[in-house]
Amino acid sequence: MIAPLLAAASRWRLEGHRHVPRRGGVLLASNHLSFADPIAVTLFTLTAGRVPRFFAKAELWELPVVRWVMSSGRHIAVHRGKASALHAFRDGVAAVRAGDCVVVFPEGGFTDREDGWPTRGKTGLARMALTTGTPVVPVACWGTQELLPVGGRLPKVRPRPTLHVVAGPPVELSDLVCERPSASQLREATERIMTSITDLLVDVRGRTPPADAVGA
């Protein structure tokens, strides 16, 4: 329902579908700029021939209509608290081992940088990747923050924004894969993932990130 409206209200540039495997478990790692990001990444993933599953706040299952979307899409609920986070991690591992495509926003929320470059990622994605050997495909979103700014109540369709969703080749993590990765291995894997996302954004935005940006 929402996707056709966004498609009509914006221009789309979707690239890098070839990097998303057509079958088997895969993790898509995207930067996060707007509430429109999940819709944009969903459209990209569907056109790549995969059905995405997302991690999402458990509170969404309490909302009318949204609850149906979350349940029918078999998305993964994340409850507050350490024990619940562990449960969500296990659900994510089970999903990729079952051959699903799971989308993760490794920053854990919207970037807090006014210039839109990614912030430092959390290590949960890296832990899933390293303990399962699942490939991580980096994805860059841009333009979603113009269509639906954080804190905005309605989409901004004038001027008509261009939404970019671009995927790159899987991040090289084979040298770090193990059953129990150390803290340094998790941080190294996370840095590689975030650097790959930043590199894609450099191409999309046509500019070099400042020295203090992640992956710069």
PyMOL CGO cylinders between C-alpha atoms (Angstrom):
from pymol import cmd
from pymol.cgo import CYLINDER

trace = [
    CYLINDER, 0.00, 0.00, 0.00, 2.73, 2.48, 1.01, 0.3, 1, 1, 1, 1, 1, 1,
    CYLINDER, 2.73, 2.48, 1.01, 5.32, 1.33, -1.54, 0.3, 1, 1, 1, 1, 1, 1,
    CYLINDER, 5.32, 1.33, -1.54, 3.26, 2.32, -4.65, 0.3, 1, 1, 1, 1, 1, 1,
    CYLINDER, 3.26, 2.32, -4.65, 2.73, 5.78, -3.15, 0.3, 1, 1, 1, 1, 1, 1,
    CYLINDER, 2.73, 5.78, -3.15, 6.46, 6.21, -2.57, 0.3, 1, 1, 1, 1, 1, 1,
    CYLINDER, 6.46, 6.21, -2.57, 7.19, 4.94, -6.06, 0.3, 1, 1, 1, 1, 1, 1,
    CYLINDER, 7.19, 4.94, -6.06, 4.86, 7.56, -7.51, 0.3, 1, 1, 1, 1, 1, 1,
    CYLINDER, 4.86, 7.56, -7.51, 6.19, 10.36, -5.31, 0.3, 1, 1, 1, 1, 1, 1,
    CYLINDER, 6.19, 10.36, -5.31, 9.89, 9.77, -5.96, 0.3, 1, 1, 1, 1, 1, 1,
    CYLINDER, 9.89, 9.77, -5.96, 12.45, 8.61, -8.48, 0.3, 1, 1, 1, 1, 1, 1,
    CYLINDER, 12.45, 8.61, -8.48, 14.33, 5.38, -7.87, 0.3, 1, 1, 1, 1, 1, 1,
    CYLINDER, 14.33, 5.38, -7.87, 17.84, 4.20, -8.54, 0.3, 1, 1, 1, 1, 1, 1,
    CYLINDER, 17.84, 4.20, -8.54, 18.28, 0.54, -7.57, 0.3, 1, 1, 1, 1, 1, 1,
    CYLINDER, 18.28, 0.54, -7.57, 21.67, -1.01, -8.35, 0.3, 1, 1, 1, 1, 1, 1,
    CYLINDER, 21.67, -1.01, -8.35, 23.80, -3.98, -7.38, 0.3, 1, 1, 1, 1, 1, 1,
    CYLINDER, 23.80, -3.98, -7.38, 21.15, -6.72, -7.47, 0.3, 1, 1, 1, 1, 1, 1,
    CYLINDER, 21.15, -6.72, -7.47, 23.80, -9.15, -8.78, 0.3, 1, 1, 1, 1, 1, 1,
    CYLINDER, 23.80, -9.15, -8.78, 25.55, -9.04, -5.41, 0.3, 1, 1, 1, 1, 1, 1,
    CYLINDER, 25.55, -9.04, -5.41, 22.54, -10.52, -3.61, 0.3, 1, 1, 1, 1, 1, 1,
    CYLINDER, 22.54, -10.52, -3.61, 22.58, -14.35, -3.87, 0.3, 1, 1, 1, 1, 1, 1,
    CYLINDER, 22.58, -14.35, -3.87, 19.35, -15.74, -5.28, 0.3, 1, 1, 1, 1, 1, 1,
    CYLINDER, 19.35, -15.74, -5.28, 19.18, -18.46, -2.65, 0.3, 1, 1, 1, 1, 1, 1,
    CYLINDER, 19.18, -18.46, -2.65, 20.71, -19.37, 0.70, 0.3, 1, 1, 1, 1, 1, 1,
    CYLINDER, 20.71, -19.37, 0.70, 21.18, -17.37, 3.87, 0.3, 1, 1, 1, 1, 1, 1,
    CYLINDER, 21.18, -17.37, 3.87, 22.42, -13.81, 3.47, 0.3, 1, 1, 1, 1, 1, 1,
    CYLINDER, 22.42, -13.81, 3.47, 22.68, -10.72, 5.64, 0.3, 1, 1, 1, 1, 1, 1,
    CYLINDER, 22.68, -10.72, 5.64, 22.07, -7.29, 4.10, 0.3, 1, 1, 1, 1, 1, 1,
    CYLINDER, 22.07, -7.29, 4.10, 23.71, -4.47, 6.05, 0.3, 1, 1, 1, 1, 1, 1,
    CYLINDER, 23.71, -4.47, 6.05, 22.35, -0.97, 5.41, 0.3, 1, 1, 1, 1, 1, 1,
    CYLINDER, 22.35, -0.97, 5.41, 22.91, 2.51, 6.77, 0.3, 1, 1, 1, 1, 1, 1,
    CYLINDER, 22.91, 2.51, 6.77, 19.89, 4.13, 8.38, 0.3, 1, 1, 1, 1, 1, 1,
    CYLINDER, 19.89, 4.13, 8.38, 18.60, 7.63, 7.60, 0.3, 1, 1, 1, 1, 1, 1,
    CYLINDER, 18.60, 7.63, 7.60, 14.80, 7.52, 7.66, 0.3, 1, 1, 1, 1, 1, 1,
    CYLINDER, 14.80, 7.52, 7.66, 11.68, 5.53, 8.47, 0.3, 1, 1, 1, 1, 1, 1,
    CYLINDER, 11.68, 5.53, 8.47, 11.46, 5.10, 4.68, 0.3, 1, 1, 1, 1, 1, 1,
    CYLINDER, 11.46, 5.10, 4.68, 14.62, 2.95, 4.63, 0.3, 1, 1, 1, 1, 1, 1,
    CYLINDER, 14.62, 2.95, 4.63, 12.88, -0.40, 5.33, 0.3, 1, 1, 1, 1, 1, 1,
    CYLINDER, 12.88, -0.40, 5.33, 10.44, 0.24, 2.48, 0.3, 1, 1, 1, 1, 1, 1,
    CYLINDER, 10.44, 0.24, 2.48, 13.25, 1.22, 0.10, 0.3, 1, 1, 1, 1, 1, 1,
    CYLINDER, 13.25, 1.22, 0.10, 15.38, -1.78, 1.05, 0.3, 1, 1, 1, 1, 1, 1,
    CYLINDER, 15.38, -1.78, 1.05, 12.35, -4.07, 0.75, 0.3, 1, 1, 1, 1, 1, 1,
    CYLINDER, 12.35, -4.07, 0.75, 11.69, -2.91, -2.81, 0.3, 1, 1, 1, 1, 1, 1,
    CYLINDER, 11.69, -2.91, -2.81, 15.35, -3.38, -3.68, 0.3, 1, 1, 1, 1, 1, 1,
    CYLINDER, 15.35, -3.38, -3.68, 15.44, -6.86, -2.15, 0.3, 1, 1, 1, 1, 1, 1,
    CYLINDER, 15.44, -6.86, -2.15, 12.25, -7.99, -3.85, 0.3, 1, 1, 1, 1, 1, 1,
    CYLINDER, 12.25, -7.99, -3.85, 13.55, -6.85, -7.23, 0.3, 1, 1, 1, 1, 1, 1,
    CYLINDER, 13.55, -6.85, -7.23, 16.70, -8.86, -6.48, 0.3, 1, 1, 1, 1, 1, 1,
    CYLINDER, 16.70, -8.86, -6.48, 14.52, -11.95, -6.14, 0.3, 1, 1, 1, 1, 1, 1,
    CYLINDER, 14.52, -11.95, -6.14, 14.59, -12.27, -2.35, 0.3, 1, 1, 1, 1, 1, 1,
    CYLINDER, 14.59, -12.27, -2.35, 12.03, -11.70, 0.41, 0.3, 1, 1, 1, 1, 1, 1,
    CYLINDER, 12.03, -11.70, 0.41, 13.59, -9.74, 3.29, 0.3, 1, 1, 1, 1, 1, 1,
    CYLINDER, 13.59, -9.74, 3.29, 13.15, -10.22, 7.01, 0.3, 1, 1, 1, 1, 1, 1,
    CYLINDER, 13.15, -10.22, 7.01, 13.90, -7.34, 9.37, 0.3, 1, 1, 1, 1, 1, 1,
    CYLINDER, 13.90, -7.34, 9.37, 14.75, -6.92, 13.03, 0.3, 1, 1, 1, 1, 1, 1,
    CYLINDER, 14.75, -6.92, 13.03, 12.15, -4.56, 14.51, 0.3, 1, 1, 1, 1, 1, 1,
    CYLINDER, 12.15, -4.56, 14.51, 11.04, -3.23, 17.88, 0.3, 1, 1, 1, 1, 1, 1,
    CYLINDER, 11.04, -3.23, 17.88, 8.60, -5.59, 19.57, 0.3, 1, 1, 1, 1, 1, 1,
    CYLINDER, 8.60, -5.59, 19.57, 6.21, -2.67, 20.14, 0.3, 1, 1, 1, 1, 1, 1,
    CYLINDER, 6.21, -2.67, 20.14, 5.31, -2.75, 16.44, 0.3, 1, 1, 1, 1, 1, 1,
    CYLINDER, 5.31, -2.75, 16.44, 3.51, -6.05, 16.98, 0.3, 1, 1, 1, 1, 1, 1,
    CYLINDER, 3.51, -6.05, 16.98, 1.09, -4.16, 19.25, 0.3, 1, 1, 1, 1, 1, 1,
    CYLINDER, 1.09, -4.16, 19.25, -0.10, -1.74, 16.53, 0.3, 1, 1, 1, 1, 1, 1,
    CYLINDER, -0.10, -1.74, 16.53, -3.17, -2.47, 14.38, 0.3, 1, 1, 1, 1, 1, 1,
    CYLINDER, -3.17, -2.47, 14.38, -2.39, -3.29, 10.74, 0.3, 1, 1, 1, 1, 1, 1,
    CYLINDER, -2.39, -3.29, 10.74, 1.35, -3.03, 11.43, 0.3, 1, 1, 1, 1, 1, 1,
    CYLINDER, 1.35, -3.03, 11.43, 1.05, -6.15, 13.58, 0.3, 1, 1, 1, 1, 1, 1,
    CYLINDER, 1.05, -6.15, 13.58, -0.27, -8.07, 10.57, 0.3, 1, 1, 1, 1, 1, 1,
    CYLINDER, -0.27, -8.07, 10.57, 2.58, -6.81, 8.38, 0.3, 1, 1, 1, 1, 1, 1,
    CYLINDER, 2.58, -6.81, 8.38, 5.22, -7.81, 10.92, 0.3, 1, 1, 1, 1, 1, 1,
    CYLINDER, 5.22, -7.81, 10.92, 3.75, -11.26, 11.53, 0.3, 1, 1, 1, 1, 1, 1,
    CYLINDER, 3.75, -11.26, 11.53, 3.04, -12.10, 7.88, 0.3, 1, 1, 1, 1, 1, 1,
    CYLINDER, 3.04, -12.10, 7.88, 6.56, -11.02, 6.92, 0.3, 1, 1, 1, 1, 1, 1,
    CYLINDER, 6.56, -11.02, 6.92, 8.04, -13.22, 9.67, 0.3, 1, 1, 1, 1, 1, 1,
    CYLINDER, 8.04, -13.22, 9.67, 10.08, -10.29, 10.89, 0.3, 1, 1, 1, 1, 1, 1,
    CYLINDER, 10.08, -10.29, 10.89, 12.14, -10.68, 14.05, 0.3, 1, 1, 1, 1, 1, 1,
    CYLINDER, 12.14, -10.68, 14.05, 10.95, -8.94, 17.21, 0.3, 1, 1, 1, 1, 1, 1,
    CYLINDER, 10.95, -8.94, 17.21, 13.53, -7.22, 19.40, 0.3, 1, 1, 1, 1, 1, 1,
    CYLINDER, 13.53, -7.22, 19.40, 12.41, -6.70, 22.99, 0.3, 1, 1, 1, 1, 1, 1,
    CYLINDER, 12.41, -6.70, 22.99, 14.10, -4.44, 25.48, 0.3, 1, 1, 1, 1, 1, 1,
    CYLINDER, 14.10, -4.44, 25.48, 16.72, -5.98, 27.74, 0.3, 1, 1, 1, 1, 1, 1,
    CYLINDER, 16.72, -5.98, 27.74, 19.85, -8.10, 27.36, 0.3, 1, 1, 1, 1, 1, 1,
    CYLINDER, 19.85, -8.10, 27.36, 18.07, -11.47, 27.57, 0.3, 1, 1, 1, 1, 1, 1,
    CYLINDER, 18.07, -11.47, 27.57, 15.58, -10.49, 24.88, 0.3, 1, 1, 1, 1, 1, 1,
    CYLINDER, 15.58, -10.49, 24.88, 18.37, -9.18, 22.64, 0.3, 1, 1, 1, 1, 1, 1,
    CYLINDER, 18.37, -9.18, 22.64, 20.00, -12.60, 22.90, 0.3, 1, 1, 1, 1, 1, 1,
    CYLINDER, 20.00, -12.60, 22.90, 16.71, -14.20, 21.88, 0.3, 1, 1, 1, 1, 1, 1,
    CYLINDER, 16.71, -14.20, 21.88, 16.51, -11.92, 18.83, 0.3, 1, 1, 1, 1, 1, 1,
    CYLINDER, 16.51, -11.92, 18.83, 20.11, -12.83, 17.96, 0.3, 1, 1, 1, 1, 1, 1,
    CYLINDER, 20.11, -12.83, 17.96, 19.25, -16.52, 18.09, 0.3, 1, 1, 1, 1, 1, 1,
    CYLINDER, 19.25, -16.52, 18.09, 16.20, -15.94, 15.89, 0.3, 1, 1, 1, 1, 1, 1,
    CYLINDER, 16.20, -15.94, 15.89, 18.40, -14.13, 13.38, 0.3, 1, 1, 1, 1, 1, 1,
    CYLINDER, 18.40, -14.13, 13.38, 20.93, -16.96, 13.35, 0.3, 1, 1, 1, 1, 1, 1,
    CYLINDER, 20.93, -16.96, 13.35, 18.14, -19.51, 12.86, 0.3, 1, 1, 1, 1, 1, 1,
    CYLINDER, 18.14, -19.51, 12.86, 16.76, -17.42, 9.97, 0.3, 1, 1, 1, 1, 1, 1,
    CYLINDER, 16.76, -17.42, 9.97, 20.01, -17.26, 7.98, 0.3, 1, 1, 1, 1, 1, 1,
    CYLINDER, 20.01, -17.26, 7.98, 20.74, -20.90, 8.66, 0.3, 1, 1, 1, 1, 1, 1,
    CYLINDER, 20.74, -20.90, 8.66, 17.30, -21.69, 7.24, 0.3, 1, 1, 1, 1, 1, 1,
    CYLINDER, 17.30, -21.69, 7.24, 18.29, -19.84, 4.06, 0.3, 1, 1, 1, 1, 1, 1,
    CYLINDER, 18.29, -19.84, 4.06, 16.51, -16.51, 4.65, 0.3, 1, 1, 1, 1, 1, 1,
    CYLINDER, 16.51, -16.51, 4.65, 17.55, -13.00, 3.64, 0.3, 1, 1, 1, 1, 1, 1,
    CYLINDER, 17.55, -13.00, 3.64, 17.83, -10.90, 6.80, 0.3, 1, 1, 1, 1, 1, 1,
    CYLINDER, 17.83, -10.90, 6.80, 18.25, -7.13, 6.72, 0.3, 1, 1, 1, 1, 1, 1,
    CYLINDER, 18.25, -7.13, 6.72, 20.14, -5.40, 9.54, 0.3, 1, 1, 1, 1, 1, 1,
    CYLINDER, 20.14, -5.40, 9.54, 20.76, -1.72, 10.23, 0.3, 1, 1, 1, 1, 1, 1,
    CYLINDER, 20.76, -1.72, 10.23, 24.05, -2.19, 12.11, 0.3, 1, 1, 1, 1, 1, 1,
    CYLINDER, 24.05, -2.19, 12.11, 24.06, 1.35, 13.53, 0.3, 1, 1, 1, 1, 1, 1,
    CYLINDER, 24.06, 1.35, 13.53, 21.14, 0.27, 15.72, 0.3, 1, 1, 1, 1, 1, 1,
    CYLINDER, 21.14, 0.27, 15.72, 19.19, 3.42, 14.84, 0.3, 1, 1, 1, 1, 1, 1,
    CYLINDER, 19.19, 3.42, 14.84, 19.36, 6.52, 12.68, 0.3, 1, 1, 1, 1, 1, 1,
    CYLINDER, 19.36, 6.52, 12.68, 22.74, 8.11, 12.15, 0.3, 1, 1, 1, 1, 1, 1,
    CYLINDER, 22.74, 8.11, 12.15, 23.26, 11.01, 14.54, 0.3, 1, 1, 1, 1, 1, 1,
    CYLINDER, 23.26, 11.01, 14.54, 25.48, 12.85, 12.06, 0.3, 1, 1, 1, 1, 1, 1,
    CYLINDER, 25.48, 12.85, 12.06, 23.88, 15.89, 10.44, 0.3, 1, 1, 1, 1, 1, 1,
    CYLINDER, 23.88, 15.89, 10.44, 25.87, 15.23, 7.24, 0.3, 1, 1, 1, 1, 1, 1,
    CYLINDER, 25.87, 15.23, 7.24, 24.25, 11.79, 6.84, 0.3, 1, 1, 1, 1, 1, 1,
    CYLINDER, 24.25, 11.79, 6.84, 27.40, 9.68, 6.90, 0.3, 1, 1, 1, 1, 1, 1,
    CYLINDER, 27.40, 9.68, 6.90, 27.11, 6.43, 8.92, 0.3, 1, 1, 1, 1, 1, 1,
    CYLINDER, 27.11, 6.43, 8.92, 28.01, 6.21, 12.58, 0.3, 1, 1, 1, 1, 1, 1,
    CYLINDER, 28.01, 6.21, 12.58, 29.86, 3.38, 14.28, 0.3, 1, 1, 1, 1, 1, 1,
    CYLINDER, 29.86, 3.38, 14.28, 28.05, 0.03, 13.98, 0.3, 1, 1, 1, 1, 1, 1,
    CYLINDER, 28.05, 0.03, 13.98, 27.12, -2.36, 16.75, 0.3, 1, 1, 1, 1, 1, 1,
    CYLINDER, 27.12, -2.36, 16.75, 28.63, -5.84, 16.74, 0.3, 1, 1, 1, 1, 1, 1,
    CYLINDER, 28.63, -5.84, 16.74, 25.47, -7.98, 16.65, 0.3, 1, 1, 1, 1, 1, 1,
    CYLINDER, 25.47, -7.98, 16.65, 25.51, -8.26, 12.86, 0.3, 1, 1, 1, 1, 1, 1,
    CYLINDER, 25.51, -8.26, 12.86, 29.18, -9.22, 12.86, 0.3, 1, 1, 1, 1, 1, 1,
    CYLINDER, 29.18, -9.22, 12.86, 28.54, -11.91, 15.46, 0.3, 1, 1, 1, 1, 1, 1,
    CYLINDER, 28.54, -11.91, 15.46, 25.79, -13.46, 13.32, 0.3, 1, 1, 1, 1, 1, 1,
    CYLINDER, 25.79, -13.46, 13.32, 28.02, -13.38, 10.26, 0.3, 1, 1, 1, 1, 1, 1,
    CYLINDER, 28.02, -13.38, 10.26, 31.14, -14.79, 11.91, 0.3, 1, 1, 1, 1, 1, 1,
    CYLINDER, 31.14, -14.79, 11.91, 29.44, -17.56, 13.86, 0.3, 1, 1, 1, 1, 1, 1,
    CYLINDER, 29.44, -17.56, 13.86, 27.45, -18.79, 10.86, 0.3, 1, 1, 1, 1, 1, 1,
    CYLINDER, 27.45, -18.79, 10.86, 29.72, -17.93, 7.94, 0.3, 1, 1, 1, 1, 1, 1,
    CYLINDER, 29.72, -17.93, 7.94, 26.80, -16.10, 6.30, 0.3, 1, 1, 1, 1, 1, 1,
    CYLINDER, 26.80, -16.10, 6.30, 27.80, -13.55, 3.63, 0.3, 1, 1, 1, 1, 1, 1,
    CYLINDER, 27.80, -13.55, 3.63, 27.22, -9.88, 4.42, 0.3, 1, 1, 1, 1, 1, 1,
    CYLINDER, 27.22, -9.88, 4.42, 26.15, -7.71, 1.48, 0.3, 1, 1, 1, 1, 1, 1,
    CYLINDER, 26.15, -7.71, 1.48, 26.58, -3.96, 2.15, 0.3, 1, 1, 1, 1, 1, 1,
    CYLINDER, 26.58, -3.96, 2.15, 23.75, -1.65, 1.08, 0.3, 1, 1, 1, 1, 1, 1,
    CYLINDER, 23.75, -1.65, 1.08, 23.73, 2.14, 0.86, 0.3, 1, 1, 1, 1, 1, 1,
    CYLINDER, 23.73, 2.14, 0.86, 20.52, 4.16, 1.10, 0.3, 1, 1, 1, 1, 1, 1,
    CYLINDER, 20.52, 4.16, 1.10, 20.39, 7.83, 0.14, 0.3, 1, 1, 1, 1, 1, 1,
    CYLINDER, 20.39, 7.83, 0.14, 17.55, 10.21, -0.52, 0.3, 1, 1, 1, 1, 1, 1,
    CYLINDER, 17.55, 10.21, -0.52, 15.16, 8.58, 1.92, 0.3, 1, 1, 1, 1, 1, 1,
    CYLINDER, 15.16, 8.58, 1.92, 15.98, 11.32, 4.42, 0.3, 1, 1, 1, 1, 1, 1,
    CYLINDER, 15.98, 11.32, 4.42, 14.72, 13.88, 1.90, 0.3, 1, 1, 1, 1, 1, 1,
    CYLINDER, 14.72, 13.88, 1.90, 11.47, 12.01, 1.30, 0.3, 1, 1, 1, 1, 1, 1,
    CYLINDER, 11.47, 12.01, 1.30, 10.73, 11.34, 4.96, 0.3, 1, 1, 1, 1, 1, 1,
    CYLINDER, 10.73, 11.34, 4.96, 13.03, 13.23, 7.34, 0.3, 1, 1, 1, 1, 1, 1,
    CYLINDER, 13.03, 13.23, 7.34, 13.44, 11.92, 10.87, 0.3, 1, 1, 1, 1, 1, 1,
    CYLINDER, 13.44, 11.92, 10.87, 10.79, 13.66, 12.96, 0.3, 1, 1, 1, 1, 1, 1,
    CYLINDER, 10.79, 13.66, 12.96, 8.70, 14.50, 9.90, 0.3, 1, 1, 1, 1, 1, 1,
    CYLINDER, 8.70, 14.50, 9.90, 5.02, 13.60, 9.94, 0.3, 1, 1, 1, 1, 1, 1,
    CYLINDER, 5.02, 13.60, 9.94, 4.40, 13.41, 6.18, 0.3, 1, 1, 1, 1, 1, 1,
    CYLINDER, 4.40, 13.41, 6.18, 6.55, 12.62, 3.12, 0.3, 1, 1, 1, 1, 1, 1,
    CYLINDER, 6.55, 12.62, 3.12, 8.09, 15.61, 1.31, 0.3, 1, 1, 1, 1, 1, 1,
    CYLINDER, 8.09, 15.61, 1.31, 7.39, 15.09, -2.38, 0.3, 1, 1, 1, 1, 1, 1,
    CYLINDER, 7.39, 15.09, -2.38, 8.37, 18.56, -3.68, 0.3, 1, 1, 1, 1, 1, 1,
    CYLINDER, 8.37, 18.56, -3.68, 10.92, 18.68, -5.14, 0.3, 1, 1, 1, 1, 1, 1,
    CYLINDER, 10.92, 18.68, -5.14, 10.55, 15.03, -6.15, 0.3, 1, 1, 1, 1, 1, 1,
    CYLINDER, 10.55, 15.03, -6.15, 13.44, 13.18, -4.41, 0.3, 1, 1, 1, 1, 1, 1,
    CYLINDER, 13.44, 13.18, -4.41, 15.59, 10.45, -5.91, 0.3, 1, 1, 1, 1, 1, 1,
    CYLINDER, 15.59, 10.45, -5.91, 15.94, 7.38, -3.70, 0.3, 1, 1, 1, 1, 1, 1,
    CYLINDER, 15.94, 7.38, -3.70, 19.14, 5.43, -4.09, 0.3, 1, 1, 1, 1, 1, 1,
    CYLINDER, 19.14, 5.43, -4.09, 19.53, 1.84, -2.89, 0.3, 1, 1, 1, 1, 1, 1,
    CYLINDER, 19.53, 1.84, -2.89, 22.83, 0.36, -4.01, 0.3, 1, 1, 1, 1, 1, 1,
    CYLINDER, 22.83, 0.36, -4.01, 24.41, -2.96, -2.99, 0.3, 1, 1, 1, 1, 1, 1,
    CYLINDER, 24.41, -2.96, -2.99, 28.06, -3.91, -3.22, 0.3, 1, 1, 1, 1, 1, 1,
    CYLINDER, 28.06, -3.91, -3.22, 29.97, -7.20, -3.22, 0.3, 1, 1, 1, 1, 1, 1,
    CYLINDER, 29.97, -7.20, -3.22, 29.96, -9.24, 0.00, 0.3, 1, 1, 1, 1, 1, 1,
    CYLINDER, 29.96, -9.24, 0.00, 32.34, -7.99, 2.67, 0.3, 1, 1, 1, 1, 1, 1,
    CYLINDER, 32.34, -7.99, 2.67, 35.47, -10.12, 3.02, 0.3, 1, 1, 1, 1, 1, 1,
    CYLINDER, 35.47, -10.12, 3.02, 35.18, -11.73, 6.45, 0.3, 1, 1, 1, 1, 1, 1,
    CYLINDER, 35.18, -11.73, 6.45, 36.43, -15.28, 5.79, 0.3, 1, 1, 1, 1, 1, 1,
    CYLINDER, 36.43, -15.28, 5.79, 39.60, -14.77, 7.85, 0.3, 1, 1, 1, 1, 1, 1,
    CYLINDER, 39.60, -14.77, 7.85, 37.50, -13.90, 10.91, 0.3, 1, 1, 1, 1, 1, 1,
    CYLINDER, 37.50, -13.90, 10.91, 34.85, -16.65, 10.77, 0.3, 1, 1, 1, 1, 1, 1,
    CYLINDER, 34.85, -16.65, 10.77, 34.86, -18.86, 13.87, 0.3, 1, 1, 1, 1, 1, 1,
    CYLINDER, 34.86, -18.86, 13.87, 32.47, -20.35, 16.39, 0.3, 1, 1, 1, 1, 1, 1,
    CYLINDER, 32.47, -20.35, 16.39, 33.37, -17.91, 19.18, 0.3, 1, 1, 1, 1, 1, 1,
    CYLINDER, 33.37, -17.91, 19.18, 34.77, -14.66, 17.76, 0.3, 1, 1, 1, 1, 1, 1,
    CYLINDER, 34.77, -14.66, 17.76, 36.69, -12.41, 20.14, 0.3, 1, 1, 1, 1, 1, 1,
    CYLINDER, 36.69, -12.41, 20.14, 35.79, -8.79, 20.85, 0.3, 1, 1, 1, 1, 1, 1,
    CYLINDER, 35.79, -8.79, 20.85, 38.59, -7.63, 18.55, 0.3, 1, 1, 1, 1, 1, 1,
    CYLINDER, 38.59, -7.63, 18.55, 37.38, -9.89, 15.73, 0.3, 1, 1, 1, 1, 1, 1,
    CYLINDER, 37.38, -9.89, 15.73, 33.83, -8.59, 16.11, 0.3, 1, 1, 1, 1, 1, 1,
    CYLINDER, 33.83, -8.59, 16.11, 35.03, -5.00, 16.04, 0.3, 1, 1, 1, 1, 1, 1,
    CYLINDER, 35.03, -5.00, 16.04, 37.22, -5.65, 13.00, 0.3, 1, 1, 1, 1, 1, 1,
    CYLINDER, 37.22, -5.65, 13.00, 34.34, -7.29, 11.13, 0.3, 1, 1, 1, 1, 1, 1,
    CYLINDER, 34.34, -7.29, 11.13, 32.02, -4.41, 12.07, 0.3, 1, 1, 1, 1, 1, 1,
    CYLINDER, 32.02, -4.41, 12.07, 34.56, -1.85, 10.84, 0.3, 1, 1, 1, 1, 1, 1,
    CYLINDER, 34.56, -1.85, 10.84, 34.88, -3.66, 7.50, 0.3, 1, 1, 1, 1, 1, 1,
    CYLINDER, 34.88, -3.66, 7.50, 31.10, -3.74, 7.10, 0.3, 1, 1, 1, 1, 1, 1,
    CYLINDER, 31.10, -3.74, 7.10, 30.65, -0.06, 7.91, 0.3, 1, 1, 1, 1, 1, 1,
    CYLINDER, 30.65, -0.06, 7.91, 33.57, 0.90, 5.67, 0.3, 1, 1, 1, 1, 1, 1,
    CYLINDER, 33.57, 0.90, 5.67, 31.96, -0.99, 2.78, 0.3, 1, 1, 1, 1, 1, 1,
    CYLINDER, 31.96, -0.99, 2.78, 28.69, 0.88, 3.32, 0.3, 1, 1, 1, 1, 1, 1,
    CYLINDER, 28.69, 0.88, 3.32, 30.53, 4.21, 3.46, 0.3, 1, 1, 1, 1, 1, 1,
    CYLINDER, 30.53, 4.21, 3.46, 32.41, 3.40, 0.24, 0.3, 1, 1, 1, 1, 1, 1,
    CYLINDER, 32.41, 3.40, 0.24, 29.09, 2.78, -1.52, 0.3, 1, 1, 1, 1, 1, 1,
    CYLINDER, 29.09, 2.78, -1.52, 27.78, 6.10, -0.22, 0.3, 1, 1, 1, 1, 1, 1,
    CYLINDER, 27.78, 6.10, -0.22, 30.85, 7.86, -1.60, 0.3, 1, 1, 1, 1, 1, 1,
    CYLINDER, 30.85, 7.86, -1.60, 29.88, 6.66, -5.08, 0.3, 1, 1, 1, 1, 1, 1,
    CYLINDER, 29.88, 6.66, -5.08, 26.23, 7.57, -4.59, 0.3, 1, 1, 1, 1, 1, 1,
    CYLINDER, 26.23, 7.57, -4.59, 26.86, 11.02, -3.15, 0.3, 1, 1, 1, 1, 1, 1,
    CYLINDER, 26.86, 11.02, -3.15, 29.88, 11.81, -5.31, 0.3, 1, 1, 1, 1, 1, 1,
    CYLINDER, 29.88, 11.81, -5.31, 31.84, 13.22, -2.42, 0.3, 1, 1, 1, 1, 1, 1,
    CYLINDER, 31.84, 13.22, -2.42, 34.48, 12.15, 0.06, 0.3, 1, 1, 1, 1, 1, 1,
    CYLINDER, 34.48, 12.15, 0.06, 33.39, 11.78, 3.71, 0.3, 1, 1, 1, 1, 1, 1,
    CYLINDER, 33.39, 11.78, 3.71, 35.05, 13.92, 6.37, 0.3, 1, 1, 1, 1, 1, 1,
    CYLINDER, 35.05, 13.92, 6.37, 38.00, 12.45, 8.26, 0.3, 1, 1, 1, 1, 1, 1,
    CYLINDER, 38.00, 12.45, 8.26, 35.91, 11.70, 11.35, 0.3, 1, 1, 1, 1, 1, 1,
    CYLINDER, 35.91, 11.70, 11.35, 33.30, 9.64, 9.47, 0.3, 1, 1, 1, 1, 1, 1,
    CYLINDER, 33.30, 9.64, 9.47, 33.23, 5.85, 9.89, 0.3, 1, 1, 1, 1, 1, 1,
    CYLINDER, 33.23, 5.85, 9.89, 35.28, 4.22, 7.14, 0.3, 1, 1, 1, 1, 1, 1,
    CYLINDER, 35.28, 4.22, 7.14, 36.80, 7.51, 5.95, 0.3, 1, 1, 1, 1, 1, 1,
]
cmd.load_cgo(trace, "trace")
